[in-house]
Amino acid sequence: MGQIAVELPGAKRKNCHNRGRGRNSMKGPHLYLLGGFDLAGTGAAAPTLSRKARAMMAYLALQAGQAQSREKLAALLWSLNGETQARMSLRQAVSAIRKAMHKCGSGRFLTNGVSVGLYLDEIDFDVARFETLATGSSPERLEQALAVYRGDLLDGLGVKEEPFEDWLRIERERLRTIAVAALDRLVAHYSASKDLSSCARTAARLLAMEPLREDIHRALMRAYAAQGRINLALKQYELCREALERDLGLQPELETRQLYEALRTRRMSSSPHSTRPVAAAEPAAGSGANAGGSLSGGEPMPPTTHYVKSAGINIAYQVTGEGPIDLLYVPGWVSNLDLAWGSPRFAHVLKRLGTFSRLIRFDKRGTGLSDRNVGLPTLEERMEDVRAVLDAVGSTRAVLFGSSEGGPMCMLFAATYPERTSALVLNGTYAKGTWSKEYPWARTVAQVDDDVAAVERQWGKPADMSNAAPSLTENMVEREWFAAYLRNSASPADAIALWRWGTEVDVRDILPAIRVPTLIVQRTGDRWVRPEEGRYLATHIQGARYVELAGRDHVIWGEDCDSLVDEIRSFVTGSTSRKTVSALTG
């Protein structure tokens, strides 16, 4: 099949003072500065603020309750302007902040002829909450503190004023030091209490912030080894060695090298009939990557399924492939990890993805092998499930591959955790699930009702592939398999509820906050997601590459599935470019 490659320039960035707003479940007035700038009142966003108004409000918030002289603020943010222009710009910023505070309905913004003061009465201020929680000694409070610490202070905000940038650099480092100290204490606690999964998760997050901490590399190696994941522990040593050599020109310490040699010896001396757990990074027998050019025959044995808890919910995941890049695949609607391998076409796609990546897959909460009957999730909860899975497999940075309804979750994760996202791949996905005047390509409410009725009417019968994969409508084997796949992915009632849930998604507001390399692939004849929806994403995600492939199938294992895999491989490896692979693997 031919393809049409279209490069669409990313839309010019809008003011993102509500960046990441979708991730917050709190409805009250709040000011969040960790990981970006987010100001909102009760049930309403505050008016848009200029970059310097946001910078000034952040500065005042960190000195809340203390009046700051107008002269000092003008020198801080308008040092390059003349005195008259600086005063005028300051007055405009003060006026904008006053309006924003009024819209929030809480807090006080007091001004007079010589000073300005911000009082955050009844406003949830994430920096203050983080600092308070981080002073606690219990693991619970430290975990809560780190949940608040979404990223660096005012991440992405720059005003090109040296006095402000100097202040921001110092404050960022101060808060980052507090977060590192909290992570340090948690690693020590989980190591001592033999909570291996939590130890590995916490150590991986600490290394994402401080990759040269050799003691934490050792802690992560020991946690992996205690779980029986020897290959992953040995891989961690290589990551440690490469980081030290690249950044410091040093080799690992003797203690680290001795631990590595002991683990190598342990692996070599293991009996072939050892009952140790299969490592999360090791494909089970018969599930390794296969780059064959034709669709594989037979039904391969599914790899080992592992579990990780996310907010008390068991999330099932599988890891296959041995490539240098971590690629996490988020499927649409419902899924079943084991039954995916029952389709030769689907298995072929998964094997090919595993030839150039360590492929990480999971069943979303409420579906497949993960906990069922957990109620309808929020997009934020599902996003945190992604983080839990990445932590469980020791992945500090990954390419996120979202298909169909899995795309919005990947977009939210990329906007919220850019430090954990090396790139974003979106296939046949959308920004809004239901028709509106501003988004006229999605299905109308009446069409959604018809879709739901069809799902309920046909559930359990050979699947109707006329929309999901028209090329397979005459393939009775594929239709029977797909029906079994769906039956084992969710109950009829849950499937319908999740279908409606997917139509209620709207992530348009977060698109400008995505700042990672992004590939958007769209089939020209897709009957579920129209090309206009892919183009919409491309024009609202800065620098995104948009590719249209000929074909009608919505599922990733449909007609000409190899062309989709080829596009993904080319994008994430840069045609085996060492520089690109290094950037993606972190």
C-alpha positions in Angstrom: 0.0 0.0 0.0 1.2 3.5 -0.7 1.5 6.2 1.9 1.1 10.0 2.1 3.6 11.6 4.5 2.5 15.1 5.6 4.6 17.4 7.8 2.3 19.8 9.6 4.0 22.5 11.6 3.0 22.6 15.3 0.6 25.3 16.3 2.1 28.3 17.9 2.1 27.7 21.7 -0.8 29.2 23.6 -0.4 30.5 27.2 -0.4 27.4 29.2 -1.3 28.8 32.6 -3.7 25.8 33.0 -1.1 23.2 31.9 -2.0 19.8 33.2 -5.3 20.9 34.5 -6.9 17.6 33.5 -4.7 15.7 35.9 -6.1 17.5 39.0 -9.1 15.9 40.7 -9.4 18.7 43.2 -12.2 21.1 42.4 -11.4 23.9 44.9 -9.2 27.0 44.2 -5.6 26.1 43.7 -2.3 27.4 42.6 0.1 24.7 41.3 3.7 25.6 40.4 5.4 22.1 40.4 5.6 20.8 36.9 4.2 24.0 35.3 1.7 26.8 36.2 -1.9 26.0 37.0 -4.2 28.5 38.6 -8.0 27.9 38.9 -10.9 28.7 41.1 -13.9 26.7 42.1 -15.1 25.0 38.9 -13.5 27.6 36.7 -10.2 28.4 35.2 -8.6 31.8 36.0 -8.1 34.3 33.1 -5.0 33.8 31.0 -1.9 35.4 32.4 1.2 36.5 30.5 4.5 34.7 31.1 5.8 37.6 33.3 2.5 37.8 35.2 2.8 34.1 35.9 6.4 34.6 36.9 5.5 37.4 39.3 2.6 35.5 40.8 4.8 32.5 41.5 7.5 34.8 43.1 4.9 36.4 45.3 3.4 33.0 46.2 6.7 31.7 47.5 6.9 34.8 49.7 3.2 34.6 50.5 2.1 37.0 53.3 5.1 39.2 52.8 4.7 42.5 50.8 7.3 43.0 48.1 8.3 46.5 46.9 7.2 47.5 43.4 10.8 48.6 42.7 12.1 45.1 43.5 9.5 43.4 41.3 10.2 45.7 38.4 14.0 45.0 38.7 13.3 41.3 38.9 11.2 41.0 35.8 11.7 44.1 33.7 15.4 44.8 34.2 16.0 45.2 30.5 13.3 47.9 30.1 13.6 51.6 30.9 12.2 52.7 34.2 9.0 54.1 32.7 8.3 51.0 30.6 9.1 48.7 33.6 6.5 50.5 35.8 3.9 50.4 33.1 4.5 46.6 32.6 4.4 46.0 36.3 1.0 47.8 36.6 -0.4 45.7 33.8 0.8 42.5 35.5 -0.7 43.6 38.8 -4.0 44.3 37.1 -4.0 40.9 35.5 -3.2 39.1 38.7 -5.9 41.0 40.6 -8.5 39.8 38.0 -7.2 36.2 38.2 -7.5 36.2 42.0 -11.0 37.7 41.9 -12.0 34.9 39.5 -10.5 32.3 41.9 -12.8 33.5 44.6 -10.2 33.0 47.4 -7.0 34.5 48.6 -6.1 38.1 48.8 -4.0 40.3 46.6 -3.1 43.6 48.4 -1.4 46.5 46.7 -0.6 50.1 47.4 1.6 52.7 45.8 4.9 51.1 46.9 4.3 47.4 47.5 2.4 44.2 46.5 1.5 41.2 48.6 -0.2 37.9 47.9 -2.0 35.9 50.6 -3.1 32.4 49.7 -6.1 32.1 52.1 -8.0 28.8 51.4 -6.1 28.3 48.2 -4.4 24.9 47.8 -0.8 25.8 47.1 1.2 22.7 46.0 4.6 24.0 47.0 3.6 24.6 50.6 1.8 21.3 50.7 4.8 19.5 49.3 7.2 21.1 51.8 4.9 20.3 54.7 4.5 16.6 53.7 8.2 16.2 52.9 9.1 17.1 56.5 7.2 14.0 57.8 9.0 10.8 58.7 6.3 8.2 57.7 6.5 6.6 54.3 2.9 7.5 53.7 3.6 11.2 54.1 6.7 11.0 52.0 4.8 9.2 49.2 2.1 11.9 49.4 4.8 14.6 49.1 6.3 13.0 46.0 2.8 12.6 44.5 2.6 16.4 44.8 6.0 16.9 43.3 5.0 16.6 39.6 8.2 18.2 38.3 10.5 21.2 38.6 9.2 24.5 39.8 7.6 26.4 36.9 8.8 23.8 34.5 8.8 25.2 31.0 8.5 28.8 32.1 11.3 31.2 31.1 11.2 35.0 30.9 14.8 35.8 29.8 15.4 38.1 32.7 18.6 37.2 34.6 17.5 38.3 38.1 14.3 36.2 37.9 16.1 33.2 36.3 18.8 33.3 39.1 16.0 33.3 41.7 14.1 30.5 39.9 17.3 28.4 39.6 17.9 28.6 43.3 14.3 27.8 44.2 14.1 24.9 41.8 17.3 23.3 43.2 16.0 23.8 46.8 12.7 22.0 46.1 14.5 19.4 44.0 16.8 18.7 47.0 13.9 18.2 49.3 12.3 15.7 46.8 15.6 13.8 46.5 15.9 13.6 50.2 12.4 12.2 50.5 13.2 9.6 47.8 16.4 8.7 49.6 14.5 8.0 52.8 11.9 6.0 51.0 14.5 3.8 49.3 16.2 3.1 52.6 12.8 2.3 54.2 11.6 0.0 51.5 15.0 -1.7 51.3 15.0 -2.4 55.1 11.4 -3.6 55.1 12.0 -5.8 52.0 9.2 -4.1 50.0 11.1 -4.9 46.8 8.6 -3.5 44.3 8.3 -0.2 46.1 12.1 0.0 46.5 12.6 -0.6 42.8 9.9 2.0 41.9 11.3 4.6 44.2 15.0 4.0 43.3 14.1 4.3 39.6 12.4 7.7 40.2 15.4 8.9 42.2 17.8 7.9 39.4 15.6 9.8 36.9 16.5 12.9 38.9 20.1 12.0 39.8 21.4 9.4 37.4 25.0 9.5 38.9 23.9 8.2 42.3 25.9 4.9 42.4 24.5 3.9 45.8 21.0 4.1 44.3 22.0 2.1 41.3 23.2 -0.6 43.7 20.0 -0.5 45.7 18.0 -1.0 42.5 20.3 -3.8 41.4 19.8 -5.5 44.8 16.0 -5.1 44.6 15.8 -6.6 41.1 18.1 -9.5 42.2 15.9 -10.2 45.3 12.9 -10.4 42.9 14.8 -12.9 40.8 15.1 -10.4 37.9 18.8 -10.9 37.4 18.9 -9.7 33.8 17.3 -6.5 34.8 19.8 -6.0 37.7 22.7 -6.6 35.2 21.2 -4.2 32.8 21.1 -1.6 35.6 24.8 -2.0 36.1 25.4 -1.2 32.5 23.3 1.9 32.7 25.3 3.0 35.8 28.6 2.3 34.1 27.6 4.2 30.9 26.3 7.2 32.9 29.5 7.5 35.0 31.8 7.1 32.0 29.8 9.5 29.8 29.4 12.3 32.4 32.4 11.9 34.7 34.9 9.8 32.8 34.9 7.3 35.8 34.3 3.6 36.3 31.9 2.2 38.9 33.2 1.8 42.5 34.6 -1.5 43.7 31.4 -2.3 45.6 29.3 -1.9 42.5 31.7 -4.0 40.4 31.7 -6.7 43.0 27.9 -6.8 43.1 27.8 -7.0 39.4 30.2 -10.0 39.3 28.3 -11.7 42.0 25.1 -11.4 40.0 26.8 -12.6 36.9 28.0 -15.7 38.7 24.6 -16.3 40.2 23.0 -16.1 36.7 25.6 -18.5 35.2 25.2 -21.0 38.0 21.4 -21.1 38.0 20.0 -24.4 37.2 18.0 -24.7 33.9 15.2 -26.0 36.1 15.4 -23.1 38.6 12.1 -22.0 40.0 13.1 -18.4 40.3 10.5 -15.9 39.0 10.9 -14.9 35.4 12.4 -11.5 35.1 10.1 -8.8 34.0 12.5 -7.9 31.2 12.9 -11.5 30.0 10.5 -12.9 27.4 9.1 -16.3 28.2 10.0 -19.2 26.0 8.5 -18.9 22.6 7.6 -15.2 23.0 10.8 -13.6 21.9 11.0 -10.9 19.2 10.8 -12.1 15.6 11.4 -9.8 12.7 10.0 -12.2 10.1 8.5 -10.4 7.1 5.4 -12.7 6.8 2.6 -13.2 9.3 3.6 -15.9 11.8 1.6 -19.1 11.9 0.5 -21.0 15.0 -0.4 -19.6 18.4 2.6 -18.7 20.5 2.7 -19.2 24.2 1.9 -15.9 26.0 4.8 -14.5 28.1 4.6 -14.3 31.9 2.1 -11.9 33.3 3.2 -9.8 36.2 1.2 -7.5 38.5 1.8 -4.2 40.2 -0.5 -2.3 42.5 -1.6 1.2 41.6 -3.7 2.9 44.3 -4.7 -0.5 45.6 -5.7 -1.9 42.1 -3.8 -4.8 40.6 -2.6 -3.9 37.1 -1.4 -6.8 34.9 1.5 -6.3 32.5 3.8 -8.2 30.2 7.2 -7.5 28.9 8.7 -8.9 25.6 11.5 -8.0 23.3 15.1 -7.0 24.0 15.6 -3.8 22.1 17.4 -0.8 23.6 14.3 1.4 23.8 11.4 1.0 26.2 8.1 1.2 24.3 4.9 1.1 26.3 1.8 0.2 24.3 -1.6 1.5 25.5 -4.5 -0.2 23.6 -7.9 1.2 23.0 -11.2 0.3 24.7 -10.6 -3.2 26.3 -7.8 -5.7 26.0 -6.6 -9.1 27.3 -2.8 -9.6 27.4 -2.9 -13.3 27.0 -5.5 -13.6 24.3 -3.7 -11.0 22.2 -1.2 -13.7 21.3 -4.1 -15.9 19.9 -4.3 -13.8 16.7 -1.3 -14.6 14.4 -1.7 -11.1 13.0 -1.7 -9.3 16.4 1.2 -11.6 17.6 3.2 -10.7 14.5 2.8 -6.9 15.2 3.9 -7.5 18.9 6.9 -9.5 17.8 8.0 -6.9 15.3 7.7 -4.1 17.9 9.9 -6.3 20.1 12.7 -6.4 17.6 13.7 -2.8 18.3 12.3 -2.2 21.7 11.6 -3.7 25.1 7.8 -3.8 24.6 5.8 -3.2 27.7 2.0 -3.9 27.6 -0.7 -3.8 30.2 -4.4 -4.3 30.7 -6.1 -1.1 31.9 -7.8 -1.2 35.2 -11.3 -2.8 34.9 -10.2 -4.8 31.8 -8.5 -8.1 30.9 -6.2 -9.6 33.5 -6.2 -6.5 35.7 -8.7 -6.1 38.6 -12.3 -5.9 37.3 -15.4 -4.3 38.9 -13.4 -1.3 40.1 -15.8 1.4 38.8 -15.2 3.8 36.0 -11.7 5.2 36.1 -10.6 8.8 35.7 -8.1 9.6 33.0 -5.7 10.6 35.8 -6.0 7.2 37.5 -5.3 5.4 34.3 -2.3 7.7 33.8 -0.9 6.8 37.2 -1.4 3.1 36.3 1.1 3.8 33.4 3.6 5.2 35.9 3.2 2.3 38.2 3.9 -0.2 35.4 7.0 1.8 34.2 8.3 1.9 37.8 7.7 -1.9 38.2 9.8 -2.7 35.2 12.5 -0.2 36.1 11.9 2.1 33.1 12.8 5.7 33.8 12.0 6.9 30.3 9.8 5.3 27.6 8.2 5.9 24.3 4.4 5.9 24.8 2.4 4.3 22.0 -1.3 5.0 22.3 -3.9 3.6 19.9 -7.5 4.7 19.7 -8.9 5.3 23.2 -5.4 4.7 24.6 -4.1 7.9 22.9 -5.6 10.5 25.2 -4.1 8.8 28.3 -0.7 8.8 26.6 -1.1 12.5 25.8 -1.9 13.3 29.4 1.1 11.3 30.6 3.4 13.1 28.2 2.2 16.5 29.3 2.3 15.6 33.0 5.6 13.6 33.1 7.8 14.9 30.2 10.8 13.6 32.1 9.5 10.1 31.9 8.4 10.3 28.2 11.1 10.1 25.6 8.6 10.3 22.7 4.9 9.9 21.9 3.4 7.7 19.1 -0.3 8.1 18.4 -2.3 5.9 16.0 -5.9 6.3 15.0 -6.7 8.4 18.1 -8.5 11.6 18.9 -8.6 14.7 21.2 -12.4 14.7 21.8 -14.8 11.8 21.9 -18.1 13.4 21.0 -19.1 15.8 18.2 -19.2 19.6 18.8 -19.1 22.6 16.6 -15.4 23.1 17.4 -14.7 19.4 16.8 -17.1 18.2 14.1 -15.4 15.0 13.1 -16.3 12.9 16.2 -19.5 10.8 16.4 -22.7 12.4 17.5 -24.6 11.4 20.6 -27.1 9.6 18.4 -24.3 7.7 16.7 -22.8 6.7 20.0 -26.2 5.4 21.2 -26.4 3.3 18.0 -22.8 2.0 18.6 -23.6 1.0 22.2 -26.8 -0.8 21.1 -24.8 -2.7 18.4 -22.2 -3.7 21.0 -24.9 -5.1 23.4 -26.7 -6.8 20.5 -23.7 -8.5 19.0 -21.7 -9.3 22.2 -20.5 -13.0 22.2 -21.2 -13.5 18.5 -18.5 -13.5 15.8 -17.3 -9.9 15.9 -18.6 -7.4 13.4 -15.3 -6.1 11.9 -17.0 -3.7 9.4 -15.7 -0.7 11.3 -12.8 -2.0 13.3 -11.2 -3.8 10.4 -13.1 -4.0 7.1 -10.4 -6.0 5.5 -11.1 -8.9 7.9 -14.9 -9.0 7.6 -14.7 -12.2 5.6 -12.1 -13.8 7.8 -14.2 -16.0 10.1 -11.2 -17.2 12.1 -10.2 -13.6 12.9 -13.8 -12.7 13.7 -14.2 -15.6 16.1 -10.9 -14.8 17.8 -11.8 -11.1 18.2 -15.1 -12.0 19.8 -13.4 -14.2 22.3 -10.8 -11.5 22.9 -13.5 -9.0 23.7 -15.5 -11.4 25.9 -12.4 -12.1 28.0 -11.5 -8.4 28.2 -14.7 -7.1 29.9 -18.2 -8.0 30.8 -20.9 -6.7 28.4 -22.0 -4.1 31.0 -18.4 -3.0 31.6 -17.6 -2.9 27.9 -20.6 -0.6 27.3 -19.7 1.7 30.2 -16.1 1.9 29.0 -17.3 2.7 25.5 -19.3 5.6 26.7 -16.4 6.7 29.0 -14.2 6.9 25.9 -16.6 9.2 24.1 -16.6 11.6 27.0 -12.8 12.2 26.8 -11.7 15.7 25.9 -7.9 16.5 26.1 -7.8 19.5 23.7 -6.6 21.8 26.5 -3.5 19.8 27.2 -2.2 19.5 23.7 -0.1 22.7 23.8 1.6 21.3 26.9 3.0 18.3 25.1 6.7 19.0 24.4 8.2 15.6 23.4 8.9 14.3 19.9 5.5 13.1 18.6 4.5 10.9 15.7 0.8 10.8 14.6 -0.2 8.0 12.2 -3.6 7.9 10.6 -5.3 5.5 8.1 -7.0 7.5 5.3 -10.1 5.3 5.4 -10.4 4.7 9.2 -14.1 4.5 9.9 -13.8 5.2 13.7 -11.3 8.0 13.7 -11.2 10.3 10.7 -8.0 11.8 9.2 -9.2 15.3 10.3 -8.8 14.2 13.9 -5.2 13.1 13.4 -4.5 16.4 11.6 -6.1 18.3 14.5 -3.7 16.6 16.9 -0.7 17.4 14.6 -1.6 21.1 14.4 -2.0 21.4 18.2 1.1 19.4 19.3 4.2 21.5 18.6 6.6 19.9 16.1 4.5 16.7 15.6 5.1 14.6 12.5 1.9 13.5 10.8 1.7 10.5 8.5 -1.3 9.2 6.6 -1.2 5.5 5.5 -3.6 4.1 2.9 -6.1 1.7 4.4 -9.4 1.4 6.2 -8.6 -0.7 9.3 -8.6 0.9 12.7 -6.9 -1.9 14.7 -3.1 -2.0 14.6 -3.0 -5.6 13.3 -5.2 -5.0 10.3 -4.3 -4.6 6.6 -0.7 -3.6 5.8 0.2 -3.6 9.6 3.9 -3.8 8.7 3.7 -0.2 7.3 2.6 1.1 10.7 5.4 -0.8 12.5 7.9 0.5 9.9 6.8 4.1 10.7 7.1 3.6 14.4 10.5 1.9 14.1 11.9 4.6 11.9 10.6 7.3 14.3 11.9 5.9 17.5 15.2 4.6 16.2 15.9 7.3 13.7 16.7 4.6 11.2 19.1 3.1 13.8 20.7 6.5 14.4 22.9 6.1 17.5 22.2 9.7 18.6 18.4 9.2 18.5 18.5 5.9 20.2 20.6 7.4 23.0 18.2 10.2 23.5 15.2 7.9 23.7 16.8 5.5 26.1 17.9 8.3 28.4 
